[in-house]
């Protein structure tokens, strides 16, 4: 990591800011929140904006970015913008059109990072989650190596500076890395990662291949009923996190963010509270230290091993595909 610039170098030579602003929100407020909070995030210092076609608010995120370019807050080259290839566009001939659609929505000529959102192909079409008459997801048969080759062509065409993956396990990463004729390695793997799911083995694997781990749900995920069991514990109320935060007169959220950055993990922070958004970025930009955060939070994770906030989604996908207990499962 470059401490002065608060960026991490990717394996293709580009740099990614260590703290990103996540733009996912529940469907009913996704567009509104993107318009309200993305411009504010840029105003207070966020330069890494994480988007996705699946979030259905890239048009509003694009408006926010353009408004901050227009008023002189930033230049295009100051912004690191990520978008994601959704599962219904994994067929090679659909990859570039999907990226071009996101670029049009974002009002950009290129994105800085384009990643495969989830390593499970779904039936192409307008439905984001195509289902049969029994309500089960309809999957598609696509070799992810062929999808990856299409991403490589997008990079060569200048539509994205870097390419990566999300929600991949080490076996799926190996499949890409060992692909004959590989032109570009994934620069990152974006996964759920927090003190209750520290992804230590996957992090070590990624580091050994110069792949940056990017953490989502780093603060324990939003309590969205469709994705998260409301009975799961609230990460930011964890007693170890709270004790460290109280000792340093910081919030538990800042301790959790610092924990990831100390491990060399790029972290995404979603916020719908302007005070917290500003606090998160200013704290990271000051490079303030919480030297005990990593050791202390390891203790917090001992009692809950491999705990996922998105486990309901995980179980649904694994059951639909017959992947429960299968080592090729991305979960």
NORRACOR-V891946 format. One record per backbone hydrogen bond with DSSP energy under -1.0 kcal/mol. CO is the residue of the C=O (numbers start at 0). NH is the residue of the N-H. Records with the same first field share a line. If there is no record, write none. Layout:
BEGIN
CO: NH, NH
END
This chain:
BEGIN
1: 5, 6
5: 17
6: 1
7: 15
9: 12
13: 9
15: 7
17: 266
19: 268
20: 49
25: 28, 29
28: 32
29: 33
30: 34
31: 35
32: 36
33: 37
36: 40
37: 41
38: 42
39: 43
40: 45
46: 79
47: 20
48: 81
49: 22
52: 55
56: 60
57: 61
58: 62
59: 63
60: 64
61: 65
62: 66
63: 67
64: 68
65: 69
66: 70
67: 72, 73
68: 71
74: 77
75: 78
79: 48
80: 111, 112
81: 50
82: 114
84: 116
85: 88
86: 121
90: 93
93: 97
94: 98
95: 99
96: 100
97: 101
98: 102
99: 103
100: 104
101: 105
102: 107
110: 160
112: 82
113: 163
114: 84
115: 165
117: 119
120: 139
129: 137
131: 134
135: 131
137: 122
142: 145, 146
143: 147
144: 148
145: 149
146: 150
147: 151
148: 152
149: 153
150: 154
151: 155
152: 156
153: 158
154: 157
158: 110
161: 113
162: 186
163: 115
164: 189
168: 172
169: 173
170: 174
171: 175
172: 176
173: 177
175: 178
178: 181
186: 211
187: 164
188: 213
189: 166
190: 215
193: 196
195: 306
196: 193
198: 202
199: 203
200: 204
201: 205
202: 206
203: 207
205: 208, 210
206: 209
211: 188
212: 265
213: 190
214: 267
215: 192
216: 219
221: 223
223: 226, 227
228: 231
233: 236
234: 237
237: 241
238: 242
239: 243
240: 244
241: 245
242: 246
243: 247
244: 249
250: 254
251: 255
252: 256
253: 257
254: 258
255: 259
256: 260
257: 261
259: 264
260: 263
265: 214
266: 19
268: 21
272: 276
273: 277
274: 278
275: 279
276: 280
277: 281
278: 282
279: 283
280: 284
281: 285
282: 287
283: 286
289: 292
291: 295
292: 296
293: 297
295: 299
296: 300
298: 301
309: 313
310: 314
311: 315
312: 316
313: 317
314: 318
315: 319
316: 320
317: 322
322: 325
325: 328
END
